[in-house]
Amino acid sequence: MPTNQSERHFLAGPTKRLSELWLAIRFFAEFIRGFRALAFAGPCVTLFGSARFGEDTPYYDLARRTARQVGSAGFTVMTGGGPGLMEAANRGARDAGAFSIGCNIELPAEQRPNPYLDRYVVFRHFFVRKLMLVKYSYAFIAMPGGFGTLDEVFEVATLIQTRKIENFPCVLMGVDYWAPLRAFIEQTMIPAGTIARGDAAMLLFTDDPEEAVRWIAERAAPLIARRHLPRPRWVLGESTPRSGA
């Protein structure tokens, strides 16, 4: 069954027990494939952003320059692996000689991996892909985007707010683009009491790549220092980025 049809079938409600068991096994296998591919990627910064902004837009240039700064600071750059601002970020990582990773997704309208990836994994399900984009990151940068980018930003913010992940840096770049969202947070959500002022303070709005990377480096350093990395095992097909890219 094609990916989009199987996913619609799964999300349509209860199905036969064996069918749901088979789907659960497929989910598990997809998780394991992602774990094996990304476990030794190094400390990552994930950049979110729209696939619809082309090379001739200022946001593409901003994403590329920001990712170049991120890579120059010693981070691996991770994106959704597609075109637009994801491509710009991976391209910026390539400019800096940093490791560049993509977590791509199978879609009815095919989304091909961009040409600036050192390694990529193609996922069938959005929830598996989103977990990988978060699990291996020490900071998040959101460039302008649509529903998918908003979904990723607010999921990350919720995970930080509820302490499901540590207080990772979260940067929103493209200040004019995000201005209505920032105003809604500050003028509606905080006064209404739906979030605390401290929740809003975990988001940095800026158009300065140097400020963004400095803010990330200061806050991510303690998290990176505490991380534990197992050694790769060749029998499991594992490798470090430099030897396996």
Protein Blocks (a to p, Z undefined) as FASTA:
>chain_A
ZZklmmmmmmnoccdfklmmmmmmmmmmmmmmmmmmmmmnopaddddddfkbcfkbmklm
mmmmmmmmmmmnopacddehiahjlmmmmmmmmmnopacdddddddfbacdddfkbfbdc
ddfbfklmmmmmmmmpcbdcdddddfklmmmmmmmmmmmmnomaccdddddehjklmmmm
mmmmmmmmmmnopacfklmmmpccdfbfklmmmmmmmmmmmmmmmpccddddfklopacf
klmZZ
